[in-house]
């Protein structure tokens, strides 16, 4: 995982725990066969892909209200 991507993504999702959970969930999806939402390079790991998707606005955090 590249630190510059992490820094940029943390400006978008400011809570570190939420960012970790969001990236983890997307990494699981990518590893299970979901297609990336961005153009990728062979050198990119799945965490880099997930972070780039967040940075580019392809993945957004949805707030749900408690019932």
C-alpha positions in Angstrom: 0.0 0.0 0.0 1.4 3.4 -1.0 1.5 6.0 1.7 0.6 8.8 -0.7 -2.7 7.1 -1.6 -3.4 6.6 2.1 -2.8 10.2 2.8 -5.1 11.3 0.0 -7.9 8.8 1.0 -7.7 10.0 4.6 -8.5 13.5 3.5 -11.8 12.1 2.1 -12.6 9.6 4.8 -11.3 11.4 7.9 -12.1 8.7 10.5 -9.2 6.2 10.3 -11.3 3.3 11.6 -14.0 3.9 9.0 -11.3 4.2 6.3 -9.8 0.9 7.3 -13.1 -0.8 7.3 -14.1 0.7 3.9 -10.8 -0.4 2.3 -11.0 -3.9 3.9 -14.5 -4.5 2.6 -13.5 -3.4 -0.9 -10.4 -5.6 -0.8 -12.6 -8.6 0.1 -14.8 -7.7 -2.9 -11.9 -7.4 -5.3 -10.4 -10.7 -4.0 -13.7 -12.5 -4.5 -13.8 -11.5 -8.2 -15.4 -8.1 -8.4 -14.0 -5.9 -11.1 -12.1 -2.7 -10.3 -13.9 0.6 -10.9 -10.8 2.2 -12.2 -8.1 1.5 -14.8 -5.4 -0.5 -13.1 -1.8 -1.3 -13.6 -0.1 -4.7 -13.0 2.0 -3.1 -10.2 -1.1 -2.1 -8.2 -2.2 -4.2 -5.2 -5.8 -4.6 -4.2 -5.4 -2.1 -1.4 -4.0 0.4 -3.8 -7.0 -0.2 -6.1 -9.4 0.3 -3.2 -7.7 3.5 -2.1 -7.6 4.9 -5.6 -11.3 4.1 -6.0 -12.0 6.2 -2.9 -9.8 9.0 -4.0 -11.5 9.2 -7.4 -15.0 9.1 -5.9 -15.9 5.7 -7.3 -16.7 4.5 -3.8 -18.5 6.6 -1.3 -19.4 6.2 2.3 -23.1 6.0 2.9 -24.3 7.0 6.4 -27.3 5.0 7.7 -29.5 6.2 10.4 -30.2 4.0 13.3 -33.7 2.4 13.4 
